[in-house]
Amino acid sequence: MTHRPVPPLPVLSRDGSVVAVATGHTLVRASLVGGRRPLLELPHAASAVALSADGSRALVAGDLGVSLALAGSGLRTIELSAPATRVAIDGDLAVALVPEDGRLQLRAWWGDELEPAAGSVDLGQLAPDGMLADGPRRRVLTSGLRGPRARMGEGDPTAALVEIGGDGPRVAWSGDGETEGAAGFVFPLAGGAVGAYSSTQLTVLAPGEGGGWQRVRSLELAGLEAAVASSDGSRIGWSFSVYDEASSQDVGYIGVAQLENGAVEQTLAVPLSGTFSALAVDDGGAVTFATTGRPDRLVVFAAEAGVLVPRLEIEIPSG
Amino acid sequence: MRDLESAQVRDEAALRSVETPAAAQSADAEAAALLELQRTVGNAALTRRLQVARDLGSPGRRLLSRYHHPPADAHDIAAFDATRHRHDANRAKVQGWLDDGAAQNHDRMLRNSCQWAKAGRSKIYVLTKTHDSTARCAAAHHAGGAAWFSYPAGELSAAAVYYARHAAAADPWDNTNINFWDDPSVDGFNDSTTRVVALMETAVARGSAYFYRVLKHETQHAADLHDTTDLGRYKSEFRAYWLGSGEFNSVSATAQVHHLGWTWNARQWAIFDDMYNDTTYGYVKTAWDAENGEHDRTKRAFQNDVVNFKRPESVNPENSIRVDDFQQAVQAASHADCTADSAAHPNAKVTAVRTALAALDANDRADVKASTDFDAMLTAHLTGTVLTDVRTALAR
């Protein structure tokens, strides 16, 4: 029985302009627009990374804490009592899920100096599936399984929308009921709405009268296995796979739809899918797809004339 | 040139130290000198010299002084020494991490895994790449691989053990306690039959968080009591990735995905897909593909078992030494032991079960209680009031 390093998870900015992977003590961040590929040495080993919507900020979790890397060479590190399991960043807001005595605490920071927000939110025995941030509205959406055996994959699906106020964070909405059966979330959608999707349907929830979150509309969309929203929340992109019995092979696809009317704008075949993949759709519907595979390399594709073509290939440092 | 000269001086000094009259030298000092000689000129050369001494019936130390060894490669000696020091540093760092991990409360599996290591439940090895790994691998028909020391001697709880430098090109390589891997990126392995957990220095260099993940991964292999069938090995890796190293924990455990004509949860698929495409786990692809020709999917036994293993069910999911003690005690007992047990005449094996049961903490009890495999083990080995008592205690 053996173990060997798994290629790192690639992360795309929501607009698809920047890709990043963190491996060992190195953050690799590359711009698909200007072609810059700076490597940044981190003061700690990295275990997770998140990019802001435009890619100008990267938040990296590691064994000593979290580090904020700005577009230039700026780096700010905050020590934590335990390695964060998830990070997210949007605008000035940076958040992390930090384990404490078997429970997860949501902690938040502001600005370039990672000024700590007051307090934290106890999310309980949560095995997180995802965490998404809406910086301008000071909101964070967490989702996953909850319960004493959540990390075993056994528990109750749960989602929580946390507002980071001046007095500290608080849970503004718990999606236990409205999002039953959801496979994942896209957030923020236009107006700060939350999208909860199953394999066949996207449900949009928004604050209603009285402050509660209510179902606004639903869209029927086929094959929603993993979805992302564009920066302005007007579109979603999603990936799915179709099995070809004759060749005993999967064929991967990416779909893009407008949320306003549910119209599917394009469906693209995925030419290569490695260990981990990331997807981004910009406000105009342009698709960027990144994947990492063995030996450690990162390949980024962009859609041109209805076909995904490789735009960037990077050999990932061994760490 | 200066380096070479100094190395020659050191080699000659080593020889002279062996020549020193034994009357003035303790046995330990002589042994140390021989070890130094071995270190600087190599095992094979030393063996050859001692063989010459024995053949001539003369004291080895006298003949050694006449032996003309080839000039040592100063750079090679320096690299060898640096590697030994790096090995010492790796061991010290890991020992510190184990102490820290056992003392923290944020991560139960980590605390348990460090307790597991510190208790000697598994033999922990920290393996360092030899300074001559490339050449050593080539000579040993492992070209492109990596040579690590020290295994099987040199576990962390014992004194450090090093390796023999290949001093002269004509000498045979001494690969005592060298561990070869054709895949140089492997950074940990486990041998459940000998309860070995080995971690390469590449896992150490990536920092404590990464090391802890590999430790939890490899310890789960030791804790899960897996069988050695293809399916047993697959399940053990699946558990180790999900529960231990957690590389795929960024992938949803709840979202459903469709691949290869089956429905999976996304994390389950990610782990399977990685193993299927990784030659390190070649048996997975072989066993899976062997069934593709069977049109009736219900008859594809391996594929069905893999797809149905959606969560990392384990008899010891958190690497608890207390759960390990308990399962060992249960497996040692029998229905006959339970029947023979009474307050007046306690059965030793049943008493061991009760003792191990009492040592479980609340989390341990919850893990045991949730495991269907553990429940089957209880039923197979315990009966009557003993089984009832155990189940009652586990429910608390």
Chai-1 contact restraints between the chains, C-beta under 6 A:
chainA,res_idxA,chainB,res_idxB,connection_type,confidence,min_distance_angstrom,max_distance_angstrom,comment,restraint_id
A,M1,B,N190,contact,1.0,0.0,6.0,A-B,restraint_1
A,M1,B,H221,contact,1.0,0.0,6.0,A-B,restraint_2
A,T2,B,V186,contact,1.0,0.0,6.0,A-B,restraint_3
A,T2,B,F189,contact,1.0,0.0,6.0,A-B,restraint_4
A,T2,B,T280,contact,1.0,0.0,6.0,A-B,restraint_5
A,H3,B,G188,contact,1.0,0.0,6.0,A-B,restraint_6
A,H3,B,V214,contact,1.0,0.0,6.0,A-B,restraint_7
A,H3,B,H217,contact,1.0,0.0,6.0,A-B,restraint_8
A,R4,B,S185,contact,1.0,0.0,6.0,A-B,restraint_9
A,R4,B,V186,contact,1.0,0.0,6.0,A-B,restraint_10
A,R4,B,D187,contact,1.0,0.0,6.0,A-B,restraint_11
A,V6,B,E247,contact,1.0,0.0,6.0,A-B,restraint_12
A,L9,B,S250,contact,1.0,0.0,6.0,A-B,restraint_13
A,G24,B,R206,contact,1.0,0.0,6.0,A-B,restraint_14
A,A45,B,R206,contact,1.0,0.0,6.0,A-B,restraint_15
A,A45,B,G207,contact,1.0,0.0,6.0,A-B,restraint_16
A,A45,B,A209,contact,1.0,0.0,6.0,A-B,restraint_17
A,A45,B,Y210,contact,1.0,0.0,6.0,A-B,restraint_18
A,S47,B,A209,contact,1.0,0.0,6.0,A-B,restraint_19
A,D63,B,G207,contact,1.0,0.0,6.0,A-B,restraint_20
A,D63,B,S208,contact,1.0,0.0,6.0,A-B,restraint_21
A,D63,B,A209,contact,1.0,0.0,6.0,A-B,restraint_22
A,A82,B,H106,contact,1.0,0.0,6.0,A-B,restraint_23
A,P83,B,A209,contact,1.0,0.0,6.0,A-B,restraint_24
A,P99,B,H106,contact,1.0,0.0,6.0,A-B,restraint_25
A,D101,B,N105,contact,1.0,0.0,6.0,A-B,restraint_26
A,D129,B,S252,contact,1.0,0.0,6.0,A-B,restraint_27
A,M152,B,R311,contact,1.0,0.0,6.0,A-B,restraint_28
A,G153,B,A253,contact,1.0,0.0,6.0,A-B,restraint_29
A,G153,B,R311,contact,1.0,0.0,6.0,A-B,restraint_30
A,P157,B,T254,contact,1.0,0.0,6.0,A-B,restraint_31
A,A183,B,A255,contact,1.0,0.0,6.0,A-B,restraint_32
A,G184,B,A255,contact,1.0,0.0,6.0,A-B,restraint_33
A,S199,B,Q256,contact,1.0,0.0,6.0,A-B,restraint_34
A,E225,B,V257,contact,1.0,0.0,6.0,A-B,restraint_35
A,S241,B,H258,contact,1.0,0.0,6.0,A-B,restraint_36
A,S241,B,H259,contact,1.0,0.0,6.0,A-B,restraint_37
A,Y243,B,L260,contact,1.0,0.0,6.0,A-B,restraint_38
A,Y243,B,G261,contact,1.0,0.0,6.0,A-B,restraint_39
A,S248,B,N292,contact,1.0,0.0,6.0,A-B,restraint_40
A,D250,B,H259,contact,1.0,0.0,6.0,A-B,restraint_41
A,T275,B,D274,contact,1.0,0.0,6.0,A-B,restraint_42
A,G319,B,R206,contact,1.0,0.0,6.0,A-B,restraint_43
